[in-house]
Amino acid sequence: KLTIDGSKEYVLELEDTKDLQLFDINYKNDNITKKINMKFEILEVYPGEKYDDTCLTSIYLSGGSNVQWGGR
């Protein structure tokens, strides 16, 4: 689940693949200089055949020309 600014929620259903998966998030921030907070939460997992951990390779974010990305 992706939560933006603590209020707008999107459930993103990922496929079990190493291929690129794209999601179009329609979120409008009227204040172009305001930073937004994004939280990713894993809602569901299934047991693997070999290991007992949950794997997520990477998350890439992109936006329009006015978007600046940063994080911690």
CHARMM internal coordinates of N, CA and C (Angstrom, degrees):
IC EDIT
DIST 1 N 1 CA 1.4517
DIST 1 CA 1 C 1.5260
ANGL 1 N 1 CA 1 C 107.50
DIST 1 C 2 N 1.3020
ANGL 1 CA 1 C 2 N 115.70
DIHE 1 N 1 CA 1 C 2 N 137.17
DIST 2 N 2 CA 1.4626
ANGL 1 C 2 N 2 CA 122.44
DIHE 1 CA 1 C 2 N 2 CA 175.74
DIST 2 CA 2 C 1.5229
ANGL 2 N 2 CA 2 C 107.30
DIHE 1 C 2 N 2 CA 2 C -108.34
DIST 2 C 3 N 1.3256
ANGL 2 CA 2 C 3 N 116.04
DIHE 2 N 2 CA 2 C 3 N 124.23
DIST 3 N 3 CA 1.4611
ANGL 2 C 3 N 3 CA 121.22
DIHE 2 CA 2 C 3 N 3 CA 175.95
DIST 3 CA 3 C 1.5231
ANGL 3 N 3 CA 3 C 107.86
DIHE 2 C 3 N 3 CA 3 C -115.41
DIST 3 C 4 N 1.3339
ANGL 3 CA 3 C 4 N 115.74
DIHE 3 N 3 CA 3 C 4 N 129.60
DIST 4 N 4 CA 1.4673
ANGL 3 C 4 N 4 CA 120.73
DIHE 3 CA 3 C 4 N 4 CA -179.41
DIST 4 CA 4 C 1.5214
ANGL 4 N 4 CA 4 C 108.63
DIHE 3 C 4 N 4 CA 4 C -113.98
DIST 4 C 5 N 1.3175
ANGL 4 CA 4 C 5 N 114.75
DIHE 4 N 4 CA 4 C 5 N 129.24
DIST 5 N 5 CA 1.4708
ANGL 4 C 5 N 5 CA 122.79
DIHE 4 CA 4 C 5 N 5 CA 179.40
DIST 5 CA 5 C 1.5221
ANGL 5 N 5 CA 5 C 112.69
DIHE 4 C 5 N 5 CA 5 C 53.04
DIST 5 C 6 N 1.3238
ANGL 5 CA 5 C 6 N 117.10
DIHE 5 N 5 CA 5 C 6 N 30.18
DIST 6 N 6 CA 1.4589
ANGL 5 C 6 N 6 CA 121.92
DIHE 5 CA 5 C 6 N 6 CA 174.36
DIST 6 CA 6 C 1.5133
ANGL 6 N 6 CA 6 C 115.14
DIHE 5 C 6 N 6 CA 6 C 71.82
DIST 6 C 7 N 1.3380
ANGL 6 CA 6 C 7 N 117.96
DIHE 6 N 6 CA 6 C 7 N 3.96
DIST 7 N 7 CA 1.4627
ANGL 6 C 7 N 7 CA 117.63
DIHE 6 CA 6 C 7 N 7 CA -176.04
DIST 7 CA 7 C 1.5257
ANGL 7 N 7 CA 7 C 114.24
DIHE 6 C 7 N 7 CA 7 C -133.92
DIST 7 C 8 N 1.3129
ANGL 7 CA 7 C 8 N 118.44
DIHE 7 N 7 CA 7 C 8 N -42.86
DIST 8 N 8 CA 1.4640
ANGL 7 C 8 N 8 CA 121.03
DIHE 7 CA 7 C 8 N 8 CA -177.23
DIST 8 CA 8 C 1.5270
ANGL 8 N 8 CA 8 C 108.97
DIHE 7 C 8 N 8 CA 8 C -86.66
DIST 8 C 9 N 1.3470
ANGL 8 CA 8 C 9 N 116.94
DIHE 8 N 8 CA 8 C 9 N 124.37
DIST 9 N 9 CA 1.4645
ANGL 8 C 9 N 9 CA 120.98
DIHE 8 CA 8 C 9 N 9 CA -176.06
DIST 9 CA 9 C 1.5252
ANGL 9 N 9 CA 9 C 111.37
DIHE 8 C 9 N 9 CA 9 C -119.19
DIST 9 C 10 N 1.3205
ANGL 9 CA 9 C 10 N 115.08
DIHE 9 N 9 CA 9 C 10 N 141.86
DIST 10 N 10 CA 1.4486
ANGL 9 C 10 N 10 CA 123.14
DIHE 9 CA 9 C 10 N 10 CA 176.52
DIST 10 CA 10 C 1.5261
ANGL 10 N 10 CA 10 C 107.81
DIHE 9 C 10 N 10 CA 10 C -132.85
DIST 10 C 11 N 1.3147
ANGL 10 CA 10 C 11 N 117.43
DIHE 10 N 10 CA 10 C 11 N 129.72
DIST 11 N 11 CA 1.4615
ANGL 10 C 11 N 11 CA 120.70
DIHE 10 CA 10 C 11 N 11 CA 174.21
DIST 11 CA 11 C 1.5257
ANGL 11 N 11 CA 11 C 106.93
DIHE 10 C 11 N 11 CA 11 C -96.31
DIST 11 C 12 N 1.3223
ANGL 11 CA 11 C 12 N 115.87
DIHE 11 N 11 CA 11 C 12 N 116.50
DIST 12 N 12 CA 1.4621
ANGL 11 C 12 N 12 CA 122.65
DIHE 11 CA 11 C 12 N 12 CA -178.05
DIST 12 CA 12 C 1.5234
ANGL 12 N 12 CA 12 C 107.87
DIHE 11 C 12 N 12 CA 12 C -104.13
DIST 12 C 13 N 1.3061
ANGL 12 CA 12 C 13 N 117.47
DIHE 12 N 12 CA 12 C 13 N 118.01
DIST 13 N 13 CA 1.4600
ANGL 12 C 13 N 13 CA 121.28
DIHE 12 CA 12 C 13 N 13 CA -179.03
DIST 13 CA 13 C 1.5133
ANGL 13 N 13 CA 13 C 109.40
DIHE 12 C 13 N 13 CA 13 C -94.82
DIST 13 C 14 N 1.3255
ANGL 13 CA 13 C 14 N 115.52
DIHE 13 N 13 CA 13 C 14 N 110.33
DIST 14 N 14 CA 1.4580
ANGL 13 C 14 N 14 CA 121.59
DIHE 13 CA 13 C 14 N 14 CA -178.44
DIST 14 CA 14 C 1.5186
ANGL 14 N 14 CA 14 C 110.45
DIHE 13 C 14 N 14 CA 14 C -89.20
DIST 14 C 15 N 1.3123
ANGL 14 CA 14 C 15 N 115.54
DIHE 14 N 14 CA 14 C 15 N 141.42
DIST 15 N 15 CA 1.4543
ANGL 14 C 15 N 15 CA 120.98
DIHE 14 CA 14 C 15 N 15 CA 173.65
DIST 15 CA 15 C 1.5178
ANGL 15 N 15 CA 15 C 108.95
DIHE 14 C 15 N 15 CA 15 C -86.31
DIST 15 C 16 N 1.3203
ANGL 15 CA 15 C 16 N 117.22
DIHE 15 N 15 CA 15 C 16 N 157.14
DIST 16 N 16 CA 1.4627
ANGL 15 C 16 N 16 CA 122.40
DIHE 15 CA 15 C 16 N 16 CA 177.72
DIST 16 CA 16 C 1.5238
ANGL 16 N 16 CA 16 C 108.47
DIHE 15 C 16 N 16 CA 16 C -82.62
DIST 16 C 17 N 1.3365
ANGL 16 CA 16 C 17 N 115.47
DIHE 16 N 16 CA 16 C 17 N 80.16
DIST 17 N 17 CA 1.4548
ANGL 16 C 17 N 17 CA 121.02
DIHE 16 CA 16 C 17 N 17 CA -178.02
DIST 17 CA 17 C 1.5209
ANGL 17 N 17 CA 17 C 109.52
DIHE 16 C 17 N 17 CA 17 C -151.89
DIST 17 C 18 N 1.3134
ANGL 17 CA 17 C 18 N 115.58
DIHE 17 N 17 CA 17 C 18 N 155.85
DIST 18 N 18 CA 1.4660
ANGL 17 C 18 N 18 CA 120.73
DIHE 17 CA 17 C 18 N 18 CA 173.67
DIST 18 CA 18 C 1.5223
ANGL 18 N 18 CA 18 C 110.97
DIHE 17 C 18 N 18 CA 18 C -89.30
DIST 18 C 19 N 1.3318
ANGL 18 CA 18 C 19 N 116.61
DIHE 18 N 18 CA 18 C 19 N -4.15
DIST 19 N 19 CA 1.4635
ANGL 18 C 19 N 19 CA 121.02
DIHE 18 CA 18 C 19 N 19 CA 179.67
DIST 19 CA 19 C 1.5252
ANGL 19 N 19 CA 19 C 111.00
DIHE 18 C 19 N 19 CA 19 C -70.14
DIST 19 C 20 N 1.3119
ANGL 19 CA 19 C 20 N 115.78
DIHE 19 N 19 CA 19 C 20 N 155.58
DIST 20 N 20 CA 1.4534
ANGL 19 C 20 N 20 CA 122.68
DIHE 19 CA 19 C 20 N 20 CA 177.01
DIST 20 CA 20 C 1.5231
ANGL 20 N 20 CA 20 C 110.25
DIHE 19 C 20 N 20 CA 20 C -62.95
DIST 20 C 21 N 1.3207
ANGL 20 CA 20 C 21 N 117.04
DIHE 20 N 20 CA 20 C 21 N 133.92
DIST 21 N 21 CA 1.4571
ANGL 20 C 21 N 21 CA 122.72
DIHE 20 CA 20 C 21 N 21 CA 176.24
DIST 21 CA 21 C 1.5235
ANGL 21 N 21 CA 21 C 108.05
DIHE 20 C 21 N 21 CA 21 C -123.62
DIST 21 C 22 N 1.3162
ANGL 21 CA 21 C 22 N 116.24
DIHE 21 N 21 CA 21 C 22 N 129.16
DIST 22 N 22 CA 1.4601
ANGL 21 C 22 N 22 CA 121.38
DIHE 21 CA 21 C 22 N 22 CA -176.59
DIST 22 CA 22 C 1.5170
ANGL 22 N 22 CA 22 C 110.65
DIHE 21 C 22 N 22 CA 22 C -111.18
DIST 22 C 23 N 1.3318
ANGL 22 CA 22 C 23 N 116.01
DIHE 22 N 22 CA 22 C 23 N 142.03
DIST 23 N 23 CA 1.4527
ANGL 22 C 23 N 23 CA 122.66
DIHE 22 CA 22 C 23 N 23 CA 176.65
DIST 23 CA 23 C 1.5249
ANGL 23 N 23 CA 23 C 107.99
DIHE 22 C 23 N 23 CA 23 C -132.36
DIST 23 C 24 N 1.3042
ANGL 23 CA 23 C 24 N 116.52
DIHE 23 N 23 CA 23 C 24 N 128.40
DIST 24 N 24 CA 1.4559
ANGL 23 C 24 N 24 CA 121.70
DIHE 23 CA 23 C 24 N 24 CA 178.63
DIST 24 CA 24 C 1.5247
ANGL 24 N 24 CA 24 C 107.68
DIHE 23 C 24 N 24 CA 24 C -93.43
DIST 24 C 25 N 1.3206
ANGL 24 CA 24 C 25 N 116.78
DIHE 24 N 24 CA 24 C 25 N 111.30
DIST 25 N 25 CA 1.4554
ANGL 24 C 25 N 25 CA 122.46
DIHE 24 CA 24 C 25 N 25 CA -179.15
DIST 25 CA 25 C 1.5199
ANGL 25 N 25 CA 25 C 107.82
DIHE 24 C 25 N 25 CA 25 C -100.94
DIST 25 C 26 N 1.3028
ANGL 25 CA 25 C 26 N 116.60
DIHE 25 N 25 CA 25 C 26 N 116.54
DIST 26 N 26 CA 1.4569
ANGL 25 C 26 N 26 CA 121.66
DIHE 25 CA 25 C 26 N 26 CA -179.38
DIST 26 CA 26 C 1.5275
ANGL 26 N 26 CA 26 C 108.39
DIHE 25 C 26 N 26 CA 26 C -94.27
DIST 26 C 27 N 1.3232
ANGL 26 CA 26 C 27 N 115.78
DIHE 26 N 26 CA 26 C 27 N 87.22
DIST 27 N 27 CA 1.4658
ANGL 26 C 27 N 27 CA 121.61
DIHE 26 CA 26 C 27 N 27 CA -179.22
DIST 27 CA 27 C 1.5172
ANGL 27 N 27 CA 27 C 107.66
DIHE 26 C 27 N 27 CA 27 C -126.33
DIST 27 C 28 N 1.3140
ANGL 27 CA 27 C 28 N 116.68
DIHE 27 N 27 CA 27 C 28 N 123.91
DIST 28 N 28 CA 1.4569
ANGL 27 C 28 N 28 CA 120.73
DIHE 27 CA 27 C 28 N 28 CA -179.24
DIST 28 CA 28 C 1.5220
ANGL 28 N 28 CA 28 C 109.40
DIHE 27 C 28 N 28 CA 28 C -109.59
DIST 28 C 29 N 1.3049
ANGL 28 CA 28 C 29 N 114.68
DIHE 28 N 28 CA 28 C 29 N 127.36
DIST 29 N 29 CA 1.4522
ANGL 28 C 29 N 29 CA 121.92
DIHE 28 CA 28 C 29 N 29 CA 176.30
DIST 29 CA 29 C 1.5259
ANGL 29 N 29 CA 29 C 106.47
DIHE 28 C 29 N 29 CA 29 C -110.95
DIST 29 C 30 N 1.3295
ANGL 29 CA 29 C 30 N 117.66
DIHE 29 N 29 CA 29 C 30 N 109.61
DIST 30 N 30 CA 1.4646
ANGL 29 C 30 N 30 CA 121.26
DIHE 29 CA 29 C 30 N 30 CA -176.35
DIST 30 CA 30 C 1.5269
ANGL 30 N 30 CA 30 C 113.03
DIHE 29 C 30 N 30 CA 30 C -65.42
DIST 30 C 31 N 1.3178
ANGL 30 CA 30 C 31 N 117.04
DIHE 30 N 30 CA 30 C 31 N -27.45
DIST 31 N 31 CA 1.4592
ANGL 30 C 31 N 31 CA 120.98
DIHE 30 CA 30 C 31 N 31 CA 179.59
DIST 31 CA 31 C 1.5227
ANGL 31 N 31 CA 31 C 108.13
DIHE 30 C 31 N 31 CA 31 C -95.69
DIST 31 C 32 N 1.3068
ANGL 31 CA 31 C 32 N 117.69
DIHE 31 N 31 CA 31 C 32 N 100.12
DIST 32 N 32 CA 1.4632
ANGL 31 C 32 N 32 CA 122.63
DIHE 31 CA 31 C 32 N 32 CA -172.35
DIST 32 CA 32 C 1.5290
ANGL 32 N 32 CA 32 C 112.85
DIHE 31 C 32 N 32 CA 32 C -63.76
DIST 32 C 33 N 1.3299
ANGL 32 CA 32 C 33 N 117.78
DIHE 32 N 32 CA 32 C 33 N -22.38
DIST 33 N 33 CA 1.4681
ANGL 32 C 33 N 33 CA 119.97
DIHE 32 CA 32 C 33 N 33 CA -179.27
DIST 33 CA 33 C 1.5235
ANGL 33 N 33 CA 33 C 112.11
DIHE 32 C 33 N 33 CA 33 C -93.33
DIST 33 C 34 N 1.3148
ANGL 33 CA 33 C 34 N 118.08
DIHE 33 N 33 CA 33 C 34 N -6.73
DIST 34 N 34 CA 1.4651
ANGL 33 C 34 N 34 CA 121.29
DIHE 33 CA 33 C 34 N 34 CA -179.05
DIST 34 CA 34 C 1.5276
ANGL 34 N 34 CA 34 C 110.64
DIHE 33 C 34 N 34 CA 34 C -77.52
DIST 34 C 35 N 1.3027
ANGL 34 CA 34 C 35 N 115.72
DIHE 34 N 34 CA 34 C 35 N 135.51
DIST 35 N 35 CA 1.4536
ANGL 34 C 35 N 35 CA 120.33
DIHE 34 CA 34 C 35 N 35 CA 174.26
DIST 35 CA 35 C 1.5199
ANGL 35 N 35 CA 35 C 108.64
DIHE 34 C 35 N 35 CA 35 C -78.12
DIST 35 C 36 N 1.3275
ANGL 35 CA 35 C 36 N 116.09
DIHE 35 N 35 CA 35 C 36 N 148.22
DIST 36 N 36 CA 1.4512
ANGL 35 C 36 N 36 CA 119.71
DIHE 35 CA 35 C 36 N 36 CA 174.83
DIST 36 CA 36 C 1.5196
ANGL 36 N 36 CA 36 C 108.56
DIHE 35 C 36 N 36 CA 36 C -112.08
DIST 36 C 37 N 1.3153
ANGL 36 CA 36 C 37 N 116.04
DIHE 36 N 36 CA 36 C 37 N 150.22
DIST 37 N 37 CA 1.4566
ANGL 36 C 37 N 37 CA 122.08
DIHE 36 CA 36 C 37 N 37 CA 177.42
DIST 37 CA 37 C 1.5206
ANGL 37 N 37 CA 37 C 108.51
DIHE 36 C 37 N 37 CA 37 C -105.30
DIST 37 C 38 N 1.3366
ANGL 37 CA 37 C 38 N 115.31
DIHE 37 N 37 CA 37 C 38 N 131.67
DIST 38 N 38 CA 1.4553
ANGL 37 C 38 N 38 CA 120.93
DIHE 37 CA 37 C 38 N 38 CA 179.64
DIST 38 CA 38 C 1.5207
ANGL 38 N 38 CA 38 C 109.00
DIHE 37 C 38 N 38 CA 38 C -121.23
DIST 38 C 39 N 1.3206
ANGL 38 CA 38 C 39 N 115.33
DIHE 38 N 38 CA 38 C 39 N 135.05
DIST 39 N 39 CA 1.4590
ANGL 38 C 39 N 39 CA 120.92
DIHE 38 CA 38 C 39 N 39 CA 177.95
DIST 39 CA 39 C 1.5248
ANGL 39 N 39 CA 39 C 108.20
DIHE 38 C 39 N 39 CA 39 C -125.86
DIST 39 C 40 N 1.3301
ANGL 39 CA 39 C 40 N 116.32
DIHE 39 N 39 CA 39 C 40 N 128.28
DIST 40 N 40 CA 1.4539
ANGL 39 C 40 N 40 CA 122.05
DIHE 39 CA 39 C 40 N 40 CA 175.96
DIST 40 CA 40 C 1.5243
ANGL 40 N 40 CA 40 C 108.07
DIHE 39 C 40 N 40 CA 40 C -105.18
DIST 40 C 41 N 1.3286
ANGL 40 CA 40 C 41 N 116.11
DIHE 40 N 40 CA 40 C 41 N 132.76
DIST 41 N 41 CA 1.4608
ANGL 40 C 41 N 41 CA 121.49
DIHE 40 CA 40 C 41 N 41 CA -178.51
DIST 41 CA 41 C 1.5299
ANGL 41 N 41 CA 41 C 109.01
DIHE 40 C 41 N 41 CA 41 C -132.74
DIST 41 C 42 N 1.3197
ANGL 41 CA 41 C 42 N 116.82
DIHE 41 N 41 CA 41 C 42 N 129.86
DIST 42 N 42 CA 1.4640
ANGL 41 C 42 N 42 CA 121.43
DIHE 41 CA 41 C 42 N 42 CA 176.54
DIST 42 CA 42 C 1.5214
ANGL 42 N 42 CA 42 C 107.41
DIHE 41 C 42 N 42 CA 42 C -84.15
DIST 42 C 43 N 1.3199
ANGL 42 CA 42 C 43 N 116.60
DIHE 42 N 42 CA 42 C 43 N 118.65
DIST 43 N 43 CA 1.4626
ANGL 42 C 43 N 43 CA 121.65
DIHE 42 CA 42 C 43 N 43 CA -176.32
DIST 43 CA 43 C 1.5185
ANGL 43 N 43 CA 43 C 113.19
DIHE 42 C 43 N 43 CA 43 C -91.97
DIST 43 C 44 N 1.3207
ANGL 43 CA 43 C 44 N 116.43
DIHE 43 N 43 CA 43 C 44 N -27.34
DIST 44 N 44 CA 1.4609
ANGL 43 C 44 N 44 CA 118.80
DIHE 43 CA 43 C 44 N 44 CA -173.10
DIST 44 CA 44 C 1.5195
ANGL 44 N 44 CA 44 C 109.56
DIHE 43 C 44 N 44 CA 44 C -152.36
DIST 44 C 45 N 1.3165
ANGL 44 CA 44 C 45 N 116.86
DIHE 44 N 44 CA 44 C 45 N 141.12
DIST 45 N 45 CA 1.4621
ANGL 44 C 45 N 45 CA 122.79
DIHE 44 CA 44 C 45 N 45 CA 175.25
DIST 45 CA 45 C 1.5316
ANGL 45 N 45 CA 45 C 108.28
DIHE 44 C 45 N 45 CA 45 C -134.44
DIST 45 C 46 N 1.3116
ANGL 45 CA 45 C 46 N 115.46
DIHE 45 N 45 CA 45 C 46 N 165.15
DIST 46 N 46 CA 1.4615
ANGL 45 C 46 N 46 CA 120.37
DIHE 45 CA 45 C 46 N 46 CA 173.78
DIST 46 CA 46 C 1.5215
ANGL 46 N 46 CA 46 C 107.95
DIHE 45 C 46 N 46 CA 46 C -130.33
DIST 46 C 47 N 1.3164
ANGL 46 CA 46 C 47 N 118.07
DIHE 46 N 46 CA 46 C 47 N 153.11
DIST 47 N 47 CA 1.4675
ANGL 46 C 47 N 47 CA 119.95
DIHE 46 CA 46 C 47 N 47 CA -176.89
DIST 47 CA 47 C 1.5279
ANGL 47 N 47 CA 47 C 111.72
DIHE 46 C 47 N 47 CA 47 C -68.44
DIST 47 C 48 N 1.3204
ANGL 47 CA 47 C 48 N 114.99
DIHE 47 N 47 CA 47 C 48 N 138.88
DIST 48 N 48 CA 1.4583
ANGL 47 C 48 N 48 CA 120.34
DIHE 47 CA 47 C 48 N 48 CA 176.22
DIST 48 CA 48 C 1.5156
ANGL 48 N 48 CA 48 C 110.93
DIHE 47 C 48 N 48 CA 48 C -84.84
DIST 48 C 49 N 1.3188
ANGL 48 CA 48 C 49 N 115.57
DIHE 48 N 48 CA 48 C 49 N 171.93
DIST 49 N 49 CA 1.4577
ANGL 48 C 49 N 49 CA 120.17
DIHE 48 CA 48 C 49 N 49 CA -179.22
DIST 49 CA 49 C 1.5225
ANGL 49 N 49 CA 49 C 112.41
DIHE 48 C 49 N 49 CA 49 C -86.02
DIST 49 C 50 N 1.3454
ANGL 49 CA 49 C 50 N 117.19
DIHE 49 N 49 CA 49 C 50 N -26.13
DIST 50 N 50 CA 1.4625
ANGL 49 C 50 N 50 CA 119.71
DIHE 49 CA 49 C 50 N 50 CA -173.56
DIST 50 CA 50 C 1.5287
ANGL 50 N 50 CA 50 C 112.92
DIHE 49 C 50 N 50 CA 50 C -119.43
DIST 50 C 51 N 1.3444
ANGL 50 CA 50 C 51 N 117.68
DIHE 50 N 50 CA 50 C 51 N -43.11
DIST 51 N 51 CA 1.4635
ANGL 50 C 51 N 51 CA 120.99
DIHE 50 CA 50 C 51 N 51 CA -174.12
DIST 51 CA 51 C 1.5197
ANGL 51 N 51 CA 51 C 110.91
DIHE 50 C 51 N 51 CA 51 C -114.62
DIST 51 C 52 N 1.3270
ANGL 51 CA 51 C 52 N 115.25
DIHE 51 N 51 CA 51 C 52 N 161.55
DIST 52 N 52 CA 1.4595
ANGL 51 C 52 N 52 CA 121.71
DIHE 51 CA 51 C 52 N 52 CA -175.66
DIST 52 CA 52 C 1.5322
ANGL 52 N 52 CA 52 C 111.59
DIHE 51 C 52 N 52 CA 52 C -110.51
DIST 52 C 53 N 1.3268
ANGL 52 CA 52 C 53 N 117.31
DIHE 52 N 52 CA 52 C 53 N 32.34
DIST 53 N 53 CA 1.4593
ANGL 52 C 53 N 53 CA 120.16
DIHE 52 CA 52 C 53 N 53 CA -179.42
DIST 53 CA 53 C 1.5258
ANGL 53 N 53 CA 53 C 110.07
DIHE 52 C 53 N 53 CA 53 C -126.17
DIST 53 C 54 N 1.3095
ANGL 53 CA 53 C 54 N 115.89
DIHE 53 N 53 CA 53 C 54 N 169.70
DIST 54 N 54 CA 1.4625
ANGL 53 C 54 N 54 CA 121.92
DIHE 53 CA 53 C 54 N 54 CA 178.84
DIST 54 CA 54 C 1.5182
ANGL 54 N 54 CA 54 C 108.25
DIHE 53 C 54 N 54 CA 54 C -106.32
DIST 54 C 55 N 1.3242
ANGL 54 CA 54 C 55 N 117.09
DIHE 54 N 54 CA 54 C 55 N 129.73
DIST 55 N 55 CA 1.4663
ANGL 54 C 55 N 55 CA 121.51
DIHE 54 CA 54 C 55 N 55 CA -175.32
DIST 55 CA 55 C 1.5183
ANGL 55 N 55 CA 55 C 111.15
DIHE 54 C 55 N 55 CA 55 C -114.69
DIST 55 C 56 N 1.3014
ANGL 55 CA 55 C 56 N 114.38
DIHE 55 N 55 CA 55 C 56 N 133.22
DIST 56 N 56 CA 1.4561
ANGL 55 C 56 N 56 CA 122.62
DIHE 55 CA 55 C 56 N 56 CA 171.76
DIST 56 CA 56 C 1.5216
ANGL 56 N 56 CA 56 C 105.29
DIHE 55 C 56 N 56 CA 56 C -136.46
DIST 56 C 57 N 1.3149
ANGL 56 CA 56 C 57 N 116.87
DIHE 56 N 56 CA 56 C 57 N 115.16
DIST 57 N 57 CA 1.4564
ANGL 56 C 57 N 57 CA 120.80
DIHE 56 CA 56 C 57 N 57 CA -171.97
DIST 57 CA 57 C 1.5209
ANGL 57 N 57 CA 57 C 112.69
DIHE 56 C 57 N 57 CA 57 C -67.13
DIST 57 C 58 N 1.3402
ANGL 57 CA 57 C 58 N 116.97
DIHE 57 N 57 CA 57 C 58 N -52.54
DIST 58 N 58 CA 1.4597
ANGL 57 C 58 N 58 CA 119.51
DIHE 57 CA 57 C 58 N 58 CA -178.24
DIST 58 CA 58 C 1.5196
ANGL 58 N 58 CA 58 C 110.20
DIHE 57 C 58 N 58 CA 58 C -167.63
DIST 58 C 59 N 1.3306
ANGL 58 CA 58 C 59 N 114.54
DIHE 58 N 58 CA 58 C 59 N 162.92
DIST 59 N 59 CA 1.4598
ANGL 58 C 59 N 59 CA 121.99
DIHE 58 CA 58 C 59 N 59 CA 174.79
DIST 59 CA 59 C 1.5190
ANGL 59 N 59 CA 59 C 106.86
DIHE 58 C 59 N 59 CA 59 C -129.53
DIST 59 C 60 N 1.3204
ANGL 59 CA 59 C 60 N 116.47
DIHE 59 N 59 CA 59 C 60 N 124.42
DIST 60 N 60 CA 1.4594
ANGL 59 C 60 N 60 CA 122.17
DIHE 59 CA 59 C 60 N 60 CA 176.68
DIST 60 CA 60 C 1.5256
ANGL 60 N 60 CA 60 C 108.39
DIHE 59 C 60 N 60 CA 60 C -110.76
DIST 60 C 61 N 1.3009
ANGL 60 CA 60 C 61 N 116.40
DIHE 60 N 60 CA 60 C 61 N 135.94
DIST 61 N 61 CA 1.4592
ANGL 60 C 61 N 61 CA 121.75
DIHE 60 CA 60 C 61 N 61 CA 178.49
DIST 61 CA 61 C 1.5225
ANGL 61 N 61 CA 61 C 109.08
DIHE 60 C 61 N 61 CA 61 C -118.09
DIST 61 C 62 N 1.3118
ANGL 61 CA 61 C 62 N 116.16
DIHE 61 N 61 CA 61 C 62 N 140.71
DIST 62 N 62 CA 1.4554
ANGL 61 C 62 N 62 CA 119.36
DIHE 61 CA 61 C 62 N 62 CA 176.06
DIST 62 CA 62 C 1.5171
ANGL 62 N 62 CA 62 C 108.72
DIHE 61 C 62 N 62 CA 62 C -143.06
DIST 62 C 63 N 1.3081
ANGL 62 CA 62 C 63 N 115.74
DIHE 62 N 62 CA 62 C 63 N 158.98
DIST 63 N 63 CA 1.4605
ANGL 62 C 63 N 63 CA 119.80
DIHE 62 CA 62 C 63 N 63 CA -179.29
DIST 63 CA 63 C 1.5088
ANGL 63 N 63 CA 63 C 110.51
DIHE 62 C 63 N 63 CA 63 C -157.81
DIST 63 C 64 N 1.3033
ANGL 63 CA 63 C 64 N 115.77
DIHE 63 N 63 CA 63 C 64 N -169.53
DIST 64 N 64 CA 1.4612
ANGL 63 C 64 N 64 CA 121.69
DIHE 63 CA 63 C 64 N 64 CA -179.28
DIST 64 CA 64 C 1.5183
ANGL 64 N 64 CA 64 C 112.20
DIHE 63 C 64 N 64 CA 64 C -69.37
DIST 64 C 65 N 1.3076
ANGL 64 CA 64 C 65 N 116.56
DIHE 64 N 64 CA 64 C 65 N -177.33
DIST 65 N 65 CA 1.4580
ANGL 64 C 65 N 65 CA 121.88
DIHE 64 CA 64 C 65 N 65 CA -175.53
DIST 65 CA 65 C 1.5309
ANGL 65 N 65 CA 65 C 112.61
DIHE 64 C 65 N 65 CA 65 C -67.22
DIST 65 C 66 N 1.3253
ANGL 65 CA 65 C 66 N 117.88
DIHE 65 N 65 CA 65 C 66 N -19.25
DIST 66 N 66 CA 1.4617
ANGL 65 C 66 N 66 CA 120.56
DIHE 65 CA 65 C 66 N 66 CA -179.52
DIST 66 CA 66 C 1.5301
ANGL 66 N 66 CA 66 C 113.34
DIHE 65 C 66 N 66 CA 66 C -92.86
DIST 66 C 67 N 1.3141
ANGL 66 CA 66 C 67 N 116.88
DIHE 66 N 66 CA 66 C 67 N 3.48
DIST 67 N 67 CA 1.4668
ANGL 66 C 67 N 67 CA 120.34
DIHE 66 CA 66 C 67 N 67 CA -176.54
DIST 67 CA 67 C 1.5216
ANGL 67 N 67 CA 67 C 110.17
DIHE 66 C 67 N 67 CA 67 C -89.37
DIST 67 C 68 N 1.3205
ANGL 67 CA 67 C 68 N 115.87
DIHE 67 N 67 CA 67 C 68 N 132.06
DIST 68 N 68 CA 1.4619
ANGL 67 C 68 N 68 CA 121.71
DIHE 67 CA 67 C 68 N 68 CA 172.87
DIST 68 CA 68 C 1.5154
ANGL 68 N 68 CA 68 C 106.95
DIHE 67 C 68 N 68 CA 68 C -119.82
DIST 68 C 69 N 1.3364
ANGL 68 CA 68 C 69 N 116.21
DIHE 68 N 68 CA 68 C 69 N 130.55
DIST 69 N 69 CA 1.4564
ANGL 68 C 69 N 69 CA 120.61
DIHE 68 CA 68 C 69 N 69 CA -176.97
DIST 69 CA 69 C 1.5136
ANGL 69 N 69 CA 69 C 109.89
DIHE 68 C 69 N 69 CA 69 C -103.37
DIST 69 C 70 N 1.2963
ANGL 69 CA 69 C 70 N 115.33
DIHE 69 N 69 CA 69 C 70 N 141.49
DIST 70 N 70 CA 1.4508
ANGL 69 C 70 N 70 CA 122.65
DIHE 69 CA 69 C 70 N 70 CA 174.75
DIST 70 CA 70 C 1.5069
ANGL 70 N 70 CA 70 C 107.22
DIHE 69 C 70 N 70 CA 70 C -154.86
DIST 70 C 71 N 1.2769
ANGL 70 CA 70 C 71 N 118.38
DIHE 70 N 70 CA 70 C 71 N 171.23
DIST 71 N 71 CA 1.4511
ANGL 70 C 71 N 71 CA 119.16
DIHE 70 CA 70 C 71 N 71 CA -179.68
DIST 71 CA 71 C 1.5055
ANGL 71 N 71 CA 71 C 112.18
DIHE 70 C 71 N 71 CA 71 C -174.60
DIST 71 C 72 N 1.3026
ANGL 71 CA 71 C 72 N 112.46
DIHE 71 N 71 CA 71 C 72 N -179.10
DIST 72 N 72 CA 1.4584
ANGL 71 C 72 N 72 CA 118.61
DIHE 71 CA 71 C 72 N 72 CA 176.11
DIST 72 CA 72 C 1.4940
ANGL 72 N 72 CA 72 C 108.77
DIHE 71 C 72 N 72 CA 72 C -141.94
END
COOR INIT
IC SEED 1 N 1 CA 1 C
IC BUILD
